[in-house]
């Protein structure tokens, strides 16, 4: 198994890590708001099983999906930083 991991391209490893960071942030927001995955599913009009799949960390989140989740939870998931200005959240950019 370790040999397989060593052969994974760095960009793929980075994408997987980013996906887990997104899932961790969504989980953090849900906990802060006293919500469950089922509540998120209802807000998004999705089945709980689909949200459960997303929350395993292997889902390839699109910008549209992230923006939709941010709007539903009224909380930021990602920050976009530019070298010459302060970091902003996607939520602020979409407002």
C-alpha positions as CSV (number, residue, x, y, z in Angstrom):
1,X,0.0,0.0,0.0
2,X,2.8,2.4,0.9
3,X,4.4,1.8,-2.5
4,X,1.2,2.7,-4.2
5,X,1.0,6.0,-2.2
6,X,4.6,6.9,-3.3
7,X,3.6,6.6,-6.9
8,X,0.6,9.0,-6.6
9,X,1.4,12.2,-8.5
10,X,1.8,15.2,-6.2
11,X,-0.9,17.2,-8.0
12,X,-3.4,14.3,-7.3
13,X,-2.3,14.1,-3.7
14,X,-2.8,17.9,-3.4
15,X,-6.3,17.6,-4.9
16,X,-7.3,14.9,-2.5
17,X,-5.9,16.9,0.4
18,X,-7.9,20.0,-0.7
19,X,-11.0,17.9,-0.9
20,X,-10.5,16.7,2.7
21,X,-10.0,20.3,3.8
22,X,-13.3,21.3,2.2
23,X,-15.1,18.4,3.9
24,X,-13.5,19.3,7.2
25,X,-14.7,22.9,6.9
26,X,-18.2,21.9,6.0
27,X,-18.2,19.5,9.0
28,X,-16.9,22.4,11.2
29,X,-19.7,24.7,10.0
30,X,-22.3,22.0,10.6
31,X,-21.1,21.4,14.2
32,X,-21.0,25.2,14.9
33,X,-24.6,25.5,13.7
34,X,-25.8,22.4,15.5
35,X,-26.7,20.8,12.2
36,X,-26.4,17.3,10.8
37,X,-25.6,16.1,7.2
38,X,-29.3,15.4,6.9
39,X,-30.0,19.1,7.5
40,X,-27.6,20.1,4.8
41,X,-29.2,17.6,2.4
42,X,-32.6,19.2,3.1
43,X,-31.2,22.7,2.5
44,X,-29.7,21.6,-0.8
45,X,-32.6,19.5,-1.9
46,X,-30.3,16.4,-2.0
47,X,-30.6,12.9,-0.6
48,X,-28.8,12.3,2.6
49,X,-26.8,9.5,1.0
50,X,-25.4,11.9,-1.6
51,X,-24.2,14.3,1.1
52,X,-22.7,11.4,3.0
53,X,-20.7,10.5,-0.1
54,X,-19.5,14.0,-0.4
55,X,-18.4,14.0,3.3
56,X,-16.1,11.0,2.8
57,X,-13.6,13.3,1.2
58,X,-13.3,11.9,-2.3
59,X,-15.9,14.1,-4.0
60,X,-14.6,16.5,-6.6
61,X,-16.3,19.7,-5.5
62,X,-17.0,22.3,-8.2
63,X,-17.0,26.0,-7.5
64,X,-20.7,26.0,-8.1
65,X,-21.3,23.3,-5.5
66,X,-19.1,25.1,-3.0
67,X,-20.9,28.4,-3.6
68,X,-24.3,26.6,-3.2
69,X,-23.2,25.0,0.1
70,X,-21.9,28.4,1.4
71,X,-25.2,30.1,0.6
72,X,-27.2,27.3,2.2
73,X,-25.1,27.3,5.4
74,X,-24.6,31.1,5.3
75,X,-20.9,30.5,6.0
76,X,-17.6,30.6,4.0
77,X,-15.8,27.4,3.1
78,X,-13.0,28.8,1.0
79,X,-10.9,31.9,1.0
80,X,-9.3,33.4,-2.1
81,X,-6.1,35.3,-1.5
82,X,-4.3,37.8,-3.8
83,X,-0.8,38.9,-3.2
84,X,-1.7,42.6,-3.1
85,X,-4.9,42.5,-1.1
86,X,-6.4,40.9,2.0
87,X,-7.9,37.4,1.7
88,X,-11.6,37.4,0.9
89,X,-14.1,34.6,1.2
90,X,-16.0,33.3,-1.7
91,X,-19.1,34.4,0.2
92,X,-17.9,38.1,0.1
93,X,-17.1,37.8,-3.6
94,X,-20.6,36.4,-4.4
95,X,-22.5,39.1,-2.5
